[in-house]
Amino acid sequence: MWWACKCRAKEIILSPTAIPVIDVPNVMSQFTVTSAGPSKKRLPSKFLSDAAWLESLGAAVKGVNMITVTEQMKSTANYLYVLDGRLNLHIASRRVDQSKKNHWTLRLFTRENLPAMAAALCIFGHVVDDDLTTYGMDECLLCSPIFEDESFCEIDGDEDLGALQGCYLYFYVKKMIWIRSGKTSGDGAKACFRGRVGTHKKNSGSVDEMKEHQFYALYPSKGAEETIGKRKGYFDDLLMYCGMAFDPTDDVSNLCSSGESGSLFVWNEEVMKELKGKGGDLNKVQLDAVSYLWEICYDLLLAKSHNVSVSPGYESLGMRVNRGKRKSR
């Protein structure tokens, strides 16, 4: 204590730091700054202001109702470009395998078509009409098909709609939540919505399918003889709605063309090279890509806590990983 008091009574003087003398001049690294310039990507509101694009959309996309474009809708569509951030979170998640995080389907095709998709989602009335700035990145941005009964068309029981292909959604009526998006396209009787309805109903009662797919484990059918104990509800209480659809027997040129007045989507050279490498009918492969695009965009709008899907999207276009590896992981 005596030493402490003695130190406190003394004046403290700090010596200045010696400045080093440098004989060699400091050579700065040489570099060039190149500006990327203004972005050429169209905002969603530009699509909603394009009468030709809207007409092309209405002619090509089925199973939806187009509503009147307003300034509020344009503002909402521009903000819906938050899909870009949600896509980043999707890519960073465990759903996308580490080896596929830079895959062309996500890096190019999906990202380049997000503005057009944001515009389409708004013009079809599928997005909540509240202020989107009040919603978090993990909340659902799709409106309710129950309260907004003209926004979504129910598939089951509609013969005309059941024959189409594209993107569908499942809504759990007991809890009033969207839980999954899916896609169906290709050849054969089961490639349409009606075929996919039958497949899901059958699989929801199979314990083997429950072990393989989380969707059926969480929502098994009430008639299932055995489940695996993860149930959040029953498949019987799910309603299947149309997200966006197309008629493969009709004119689908607007969905597949690029750079023309009626083109709806962007198909750059690298994407087309990848699709052509799949072989077969190029238009069919493009329609498959469009269906996947719709599926993943609706998936990005679902609430993370309610979304039962564990797939990365674009499975048949190169995003699928070895099932054995996935099970071991």
C-alpha positions as CSV (number, residue, x, y, z in Angstrom):
1,M,0.0,0.0,0.0
2,W,2.9,2.3,0.9
3,W,4.5,1.7,-2.6
4,A,1.2,2.2,-4.3
5,C,0.7,5.6,-2.6
6,K,4.3,6.6,-3.4
7,C,3.8,5.8,-7.1
8,R,0.6,7.8,-7.2
9,A,2.3,10.8,-5.8
10,K,4.9,10.9,-8.5
11,E,4.5,12.7,-11.8
12,I,4.3,10.3,-14.8
13,I,6.2,11.3,-17.9
14,L,5.7,9.3,-21.2
15,S,8.6,9.3,-23.5
16,P,7.7,10.0,-27.2
17,T,8.1,7.2,-29.6
18,A,11.1,7.5,-31.8
19,I,10.3,8.0,-35.4
20,P,12.3,5.6,-37.6
21,V,14.4,7.0,-40.4
22,I,13.7,5.3,-43.7
23,D,16.3,5.8,-46.4
24,V,14.5,3.7,-49.1
25,P,11.4,5.4,-50.6
26,N,8.1,3.6,-50.2
27,V,7.1,2.1,-53.6
28,M,3.3,1.8,-54.0
29,S,1.9,-1.3,-55.8
30,Q,0.6,-0.4,-59.2
31,F,-2.9,-1.5,-60.2
32,T,-5.7,-0.5,-62.5
33,V,-9.4,0.0,-61.4
34,T,-11.9,-1.1,-64.0
35,S,-15.5,-0.1,-63.6
36,A,-18.2,-2.7,-64.4
37,G,-20.5,0.1,-65.6
38,P,-24.2,0.2,-65.1
39,S,-26.1,-3.1,-64.9
40,K,-28.0,-4.1,-68.1
41,K,-30.3,-6.4,-66.2
42,R,-33.9,-5.2,-66.4
43,L,-35.8,-4.5,-63.2
44,P,-39.0,-6.5,-62.6
45,S,-41.0,-3.2,-63.0
46,K,-39.7,-2.9,-66.5
47,F,-41.2,-6.2,-67.4
48,L,-44.6,-5.1,-65.9
49,S,-44.4,-2.0,-68.1
50,D,-43.7,-4.0,-71.2
51,A,-47.1,-4.7,-73.0
52,A,-45.5,-7.2,-75.4
53,W,-43.9,-9.2,-72.6
54,L,-47.2,-9.3,-70.6
55,E,-49.1,-10.4,-73.7
56,S,-46.5,-13.1,-74.3
57,L,-46.7,-14.2,-70.7
58,G,-50.5,-14.5,-70.8
59,A,-50.4,-16.5,-74.0
60,A,-47.8,-19.0,-72.8
61,V,-48.4,-19.5,-69.1
62,K,-51.5,-21.4,-68.0
63,G,-53.3,-22.2,-64.8
64,V,-53.1,-18.6,-63.5
65,N,-55.1,-15.4,-63.5
66,M,-53.4,-12.1,-64.5
67,I,-54.4,-9.0,-62.5
68,T,-54.2,-5.3,-63.3
69,V,-50.7,-3.8,-63.1
70,T,-50.4,-0.9,-60.6
71,E,-47.6,1.3,-59.4
72,Q,-47.7,-0.5,-56.1
73,M,-47.3,-3.8,-57.9
74,K,-44.2,-2.5,-59.7
75,S,-42.7,-1.4,-56.4
76,T,-43.5,-4.8,-54.9
77,A,-41.9,-6.6,-57.8
78,N,-38.7,-4.6,-57.6
79,Y,-38.5,-5.3,-53.9
80,L,-39.2,-9.0,-54.6
81,Y,-35.8,-9.0,-56.2
82,V,-34.9,-10.0,-52.7
83,L,-35.2,-13.4,-54.3
84,D,-31.5,-12.9,-55.2
85,G,-30.6,-12.9,-51.6
86,R,-32.7,-15.9,-50.8
87,L,-31.1,-17.7,-53.7
88,N,-27.7,-17.0,-52.1
89,L,-29.0,-18.6,-48.9
90,H,-30.3,-21.6,-50.8
91,I,-27.0,-22.2,-52.5
92,A,-25.1,-21.8,-49.1
93,S,-27.4,-24.3,-47.4
94,R,-26.9,-28.1,-47.0
95,R,-29.5,-28.7,-49.7
96,V,-27.0,-27.9,-52.4
97,D,-24.0,-30.2,-52.4
98,Q,-20.6,-28.5,-52.0
99,S,-19.6,-29.7,-55.5
100,K,-22.7,-28.1,-57.1
101,K,-22.7,-24.6,-55.5
102,N,-21.3,-23.0,-58.7
103,H,-23.6,-25.0,-61.0
104,W,-24.8,-23.3,-64.1
105,T,-28.5,-23.8,-63.3
106,L,-28.2,-21.6,-60.2
107,R,-25.3,-19.3,-61.2
108,L,-26.6,-18.4,-64.6
109,F,-30.1,-19.6,-65.6
110,T,-31.9,-19.0,-62.3
111,R,-30.1,-15.7,-61.4
112,E,-30.6,-14.2,-64.8
113,N,-34.3,-14.9,-64.8
114,L,-35.1,-13.7,-61.3
115,P,-36.4,-10.3,-62.5
116,A,-38.8,-11.8,-65.0
117,M,-40.0,-14.3,-62.3
118,A,-40.5,-11.5,-59.8
119,A,-42.7,-9.7,-62.3
120,A,-44.7,-12.9,-63.1
121,L,-45.3,-13.7,-59.5
122,C,-46.7,-10.3,-58.9
123,I,-48.9,-10.1,-62.0
124,F,-50.4,-13.5,-61.1
125,G,-51.3,-12.2,-57.6
126,H,-49.3,-14.9,-55.8
127,V,-47.3,-12.5,-53.6
128,V,-48.6,-11.0,-50.3
129,D,-50.0,-7.5,-50.8
130,D,-48.5,-6.2,-47.5
131,D,-45.3,-4.1,-47.4
132,L,-42.6,-6.6,-48.2
133,T,-40.1,-4.6,-46.2
134,T,-41.8,-5.9,-43.0
135,Y,-41.0,-9.5,-43.9
136,G,-37.7,-11.3,-43.0
137,M,-35.6,-13.4,-45.2
138,D,-37.0,-16.6,-43.7
139,E,-40.7,-15.7,-43.9
140,C,-43.3,-16.8,-46.5
141,L,-44.0,-14.3,-49.2
142,L,-46.9,-16.2,-50.9
143,C,-50.4,-15.1,-50.2
144,S,-53.0,-17.5,-48.8
145,P,-55.1,-19.5,-51.4
146,I,-57.9,-19.6,-48.8
147,F,-58.3,-15.8,-48.2
148,E,-57.3,-14.9,-51.8
149,D,-59.3,-17.6,-53.5
150,E,-58.8,-16.2,-57.0
151,S,-55.0,-16.1,-56.8
152,F,-54.4,-19.8,-57.0
153,C,-56.1,-22.6,-59.0
154,E,-56.6,-25.9,-57.2
155,I,-55.4,-28.8,-59.4
156,D,-57.0,-31.9,-57.9
157,G,-60.4,-32.4,-59.6
158,D,-59.8,-30.0,-62.5
159,E,-59.5,-32.1,-65.6
160,D,-58.2,-29.4,-67.9
161,L,-55.6,-28.2,-65.4
162,G,-54.6,-31.7,-64.5
163,A,-53.4,-32.3,-68.1
164,L,-50.9,-29.5,-67.9
165,Q,-47.2,-29.5,-66.7
166,G,-45.1,-27.0,-64.8
167,C,-44.9,-26.1,-61.1
168,Y,-47.3,-27.0,-58.3
169,L,-47.6,-26.1,-54.6
170,Y,-48.8,-27.9,-51.5
171,F,-50.9,-26.0,-48.8
172,Y,-51.6,-27.5,-45.4
173,V,-55.1,-26.4,-44.6
174,K,-54.9,-27.3,-40.9
175,K,-52.2,-24.8,-40.1
176,M,-52.8,-22.6,-43.1
177,I,-49.2,-22.8,-44.4
178,W,-47.4,-23.5,-47.6
179,I,-45.1,-26.4,-47.2
180,R,-43.6,-27.4,-50.6
181,S,-43.2,-26.6,-54.2
182,G,-42.6,-29.1,-57.0
183,K,-42.3,-29.5,-60.7
184,T,-43.5,-32.0,-63.3
185,S,-42.7,-32.1,-67.0
186,G,-41.5,-34.5,-69.7
187,D,-43.1,-37.4,-71.5
188,G,-45.6,-40.0,-70.4
189,A,-49.0,-40.0,-68.6
190,K,-47.4,-39.3,-65.3
191,A,-45.6,-36.1,-66.5
192,C,-48.7,-34.0,-66.0
193,F,-50.2,-32.6,-62.8
194,R,-52.8,-35.4,-62.7
195,G,-50.0,-38.0,-62.9
196,R,-48.0,-36.3,-60.1
197,V,-51.1,-36.2,-57.9
198,G,-51.5,-40.0,-58.2
199,T,-47.8,-40.6,-57.5
200,H,-47.8,-38.4,-54.3
201,K,-50.9,-40.1,-53.0
202,K,-49.5,-43.5,-53.5
203,N,-46.1,-42.7,-52.0
204,S,-47.6,-41.0,-48.9
205,G,-48.8,-44.5,-47.8
206,S,-45.4,-46.2,-48.3
207,V,-43.0,-46.5,-45.4
208,D,-40.1,-47.1,-47.9
209,E,-40.9,-43.7,-49.5
210,M,-41.1,-42.1,-46.1
211,K,-37.6,-43.3,-45.3
212,E,-36.3,-41.9,-48.7
213,H,-38.3,-38.6,-48.8
214,Q,-38.9,-36.3,-45.9
215,F,-42.1,-35.0,-47.5
216,Y,-43.9,-38.3,-47.0
217,A,-42.5,-38.9,-43.5
218,L,-43.8,-35.5,-42.3
219,Y,-47.2,-35.8,-44.1
220,P,-48.1,-39.5,-44.5
221,S,-51.6,-40.6,-45.6
222,K,-54.1,-41.4,-42.9
223,G,-54.4,-44.9,-44.3
224,A,-50.7,-45.7,-44.0
225,E,-50.2,-49.0,-42.1
226,E,-46.8,-47.8,-40.8
227,T,-45.0,-44.5,-40.4
228,I,-41.6,-43.5,-39.1
229,G,-42.7,-41.1,-36.3
230,K,-42.0,-37.7,-37.8
231,R,-45.5,-36.7,-38.7
232,K,-46.5,-33.0,-38.7
233,G,-49.8,-33.6,-40.4
234,Y,-51.6,-35.8,-42.9
235,F,-51.2,-35.9,-46.7
236,D,-55.0,-36.0,-46.8
237,D,-55.1,-32.4,-45.5
238,L,-52.9,-31.0,-48.2
239,L,-54.3,-29.1,-51.1
240,M,-52.4,-29.0,-54.4
241,Y,-52.4,-25.7,-56.3
242,C,-50.9,-24.6,-59.6
243,G,-48.0,-22.3,-59.4
244,M,-47.4,-21.8,-63.2
245,A,-48.2,-24.2,-66.0
246,F,-47.8,-24.8,-69.7
247,D,-49.5,-27.0,-72.3
248,P,-46.8,-29.1,-74.0
249,T,-49.1,-29.7,-76.9
250,D,-49.6,-26.0,-77.5
251,D,-47.3,-23.3,-78.8
252,V,-44.5,-22.9,-76.2
253,S,-42.1,-20.9,-78.4
254,N,-42.3,-17.9,-76.1
255,L,-41.0,-20.0,-73.2
256,C,-38.1,-21.4,-75.2
257,S,-37.0,-18.5,-77.5
258,S,-34.4,-16.0,-76.6
259,G,-33.8,-12.4,-77.7
260,E,-37.1,-12.2,-79.7
261,S,-40.0,-9.8,-79.1
262,G,-42.1,-12.5,-77.4
263,S,-39.3,-14.2,-75.4
264,L,-40.1,-14.6,-71.7
265,F,-36.7,-15.8,-70.3
266,V,-33.0,-15.4,-70.8
267,W,-31.1,-18.3,-72.4
268,N,-27.4,-17.3,-72.7
269,E,-24.8,-19.2,-74.7
270,E,-23.4,-21.2,-71.8
271,V,-26.9,-22.4,-70.7
272,M,-27.8,-23.4,-74.2
273,K,-24.6,-25.3,-74.6
274,E,-25.3,-27.2,-71.4
275,L,-28.9,-28.0,-72.5
276,K,-27.9,-29.1,-76.0
277,G,-25.4,-31.5,-74.4
278,K,-28.3,-33.4,-72.9
279,G,-29.3,-34.6,-76.3
280,G,-32.9,-35.2,-77.6
281,D,-35.5,-32.6,-78.3
282,L,-34.0,-29.3,-77.2
283,N,-37.5,-27.7,-76.6
284,K,-38.4,-30.5,-74.2
285,V,-35.2,-30.0,-72.3
286,Q,-35.8,-26.2,-72.2
287,L,-39.4,-26.8,-70.8
288,D,-37.8,-29.0,-68.1
289,A,-35.5,-26.2,-67.2
290,V,-38.4,-23.7,-67.1
291,S,-40.4,-26.0,-64.8
292,Y,-37.3,-26.2,-62.5
293,L,-37.0,-22.4,-62.6
294,W,-40.6,-22.0,-61.5
295,E,-40.2,-24.7,-58.8
296,I,-37.1,-23.1,-57.2
297,C,-38.5,-19.5,-57.3
298,Y,-41.6,-20.6,-55.4
299,D,-39.4,-22.6,-53.1
300,L,-37.5,-19.4,-52.3
301,L,-40.8,-17.7,-51.3
302,L,-41.7,-20.3,-48.7
303,A,-41.0,-19.9,-45.0
304,K,-37.8,-21.8,-44.1
305,S,-39.4,-23.4,-41.0
306,H,-42.4,-24.8,-43.0
307,N,-40.6,-25.9,-46.2
308,V,-40.3,-29.7,-46.2
309,S,-38.2,-29.9,-49.3
310,V,-34.6,-31.0,-49.1
311,S,-33.8,-31.1,-52.8
312,P,-31.5,-28.6,-54.4
313,G,-33.6,-28.2,-57.6
314,Y,-32.6,-29.0,-61.2
315,E,-32.0,-32.6,-60.2
316,S,-32.2,-34.1,-63.7
317,L,-30.1,-31.2,-65.1
318,G,-27.0,-32.2,-63.2
319,M,-27.7,-31.1,-59.6
320,R,-28.4,-34.6,-58.2
321,V,-25.7,-36.2,-56.1
322,N,-25.1,-39.8,-55.4
323,R,-27.8,-41.1,-53.1
324,G,-25.4,-43.3,-51.2
325,K,-23.3,-40.3,-50.4
326,R,-26.3,-38.4,-49.3
327,K,-27.5,-41.1,-47.0
328,S,-24.1,-41.5,-45.4
329,R,-23.9,-37.7,-44.9
